């Protein structure tokens, strides 16, 4: 199977999210584990939504479910690094949309790309247990 390559969009939201690496993020290889990096991506999405007064359980009365995640690991990241996460929107359908994440850190006065990632988020009504149409206000943000 060929290696997944994630091509980030050229335009990101005007939000930069900074997430410090905690000691609990470090694995036996003495760097951030892949599970912790996925958690950092999740945290960055939560902080992104909070900028607009939303959570994953309440965006204009509906929620989100992640249907896909792809992570392209580029470099190690270590305890005390601060990961800078930039987020961009990708393809948007009636009920779902893509978010792209560029993760990097500054170490020894240079920027190091840690990972690129992409998630597909589905708008979901948790009461009805089914996907629903993306709310107009969220469409405006993503566009």
C-alpha positions as a printed Julia matrix, in Angstrom:
143×3 Matrix{Float64}:
   0.0    0.0    0.0
   1.45   3.38  -0.92
   2.29   5.86   1.8
  -0.41   8.48   2.45
   0.66  12.02   1.56
  -1.47  14.86   2.85
  -1.36  18.03   0.8
  -2.3   20.96   2.99
  -4.4   23.8    1.56
  -2.59  27.08   0.97
  -5.01  29.16   3.05
  -5.52  28.48   6.77
  -7.92  30.03   9.24
  -6.5   33.08  10.97
  -6.16  31.08  14.19
  -2.98  29.56  15.55
  -3.39  27.07  18.35
  -0.46  26.34  20.64
  -0.42  23.08  22.58
   2.47  22.24  24.92
   3.71  18.66  24.97
   3.11  17.11  28.39
   5.25  14.43  29.99
   2.27  12.07  29.7
   2.42  12.47  25.89
   5.87  10.83  25.78
   6.17   7.13  24.93
   8.94   4.56  25.41
  10.78   6.01  22.38
  11.15   9.26  24.38
   9.03  11.22  21.91
   5.32  12.01  21.53
   3.37   8.81  20.83
   1.03   8.55  17.87
  -1.97   8.25  20.22
  -0.96  11.48  21.94
  -0.55  13.24  18.6
  -4.1   12.25  17.66
  -5.25  13.64  21.04
  -3.41  16.9   20.27
  -5.24  17.1   16.93
  -8.53  16.56  18.76
  -7.66  19.27  21.33
  -6.77  21.71  18.55
 -10.12  21.09  16.84
 -11.91  21.72  20.16
 -10.0   25.0   20.65
 -10.77  25.98  17.05
 -14.51  25.42  17.62
 -14.38  27.33  20.92
 -13.18  30.41  19.0
 -16.72  30.51  17.57
 -18.53  29.56  20.79
 -19.04  25.94  19.72
 -18.21  22.46  21.02
 -18.31  19.17  19.15
 -21.62  18.44  20.87
 -23.23  21.82  20.17
 -22.86  23.64  16.88
 -26.16  25.42  16.32
 -27.88  22.52  18.12
 -26.12  19.65  16.37
 -22.95  17.68  17.03
 -19.99  16.31  15.13
 -18.61  12.81  14.64
 -15.19  12.16  13.16
 -15.55   9.59  10.39
 -11.91   9.57   9.23
  -8.49  10.62  10.37
  -5.23  10.48   8.44
  -1.92  11.49   9.96
   1.33  11.86   8.04
   4.14  11.85  10.6
   7.13  13.98   9.61
   9.4   14.47  12.65
   9.6   13.63  16.31
   8.4   16.04  18.94
   9.52  16.0   22.55
   8.6   17.0   26.08
   8.45  20.79  26.5
   8.0   21.42  22.76
   5.04  23.67  22.0
   3.13  22.42  18.98
   1.72  25.14  16.76
  -1.39  23.88  14.97
  -2.81  25.63  11.93
  -6.23  24.51  10.66
  -7.84  24.8    7.21
 -11.1   23.62   5.7
 -11.16  21.19   2.81
 -14.01  19.63   0.83
 -17.48  20.4    2.12
 -20.54  18.27   1.33
 -24.13  18.51   2.54
 -23.46  16.7    5.81
 -19.66  16.58   6.2
 -16.47  18.57   5.82
 -12.72  18.08   5.94
 -10.34  19.81   8.29
  -6.61  19.91   7.62
  -4.02  20.37  10.36
  -0.42  21.52  10.01
   1.54  20.73  13.18
   4.98  22.24  13.76
   7.27  23.4   16.53
  10.22  25.76  16.89
  13.35  24.14  18.25
  16.91  25.46  18.08
  15.63  28.59  16.29
  14.1   26.66  13.39
  10.63  25.5   12.48
  10.22  21.73  12.41
   7.18  20.18  10.74
   5.85  17.5   13.08
   2.88  16.16  11.11
   0.15  16.9    8.62
  -3.32  15.53   9.29
  -6.81  15.46   7.85
 -10.12  14.63   9.5
 -13.55  14.22   7.99
 -16.23  15.53  10.32
 -19.89  14.53   9.95
 -22.68  16.74  11.28
 -24.78  14.55  13.53
 -27.99  14.71  15.51
 -27.28  12.7   18.65
 -30.97  12.56  19.64
 -32.11  11.19  16.27
 -28.87   9.18  15.85
 -28.38  10.25  12.24
 -26.33  12.62  10.08
 -27.84  16.01   9.34
 -27.18  19.0    7.08
 -24.36  21.38   8.0
 -25.8   24.52   9.66
 -25.52  27.73   7.62
 -23.42  29.52  10.28
 -20.88  26.69  10.24
 -20.84  26.76   6.43
 -20.03  30.47   6.6
 -17.09  29.78   8.92
 -15.74  26.95   6.78
 -16.1   28.86   3.51
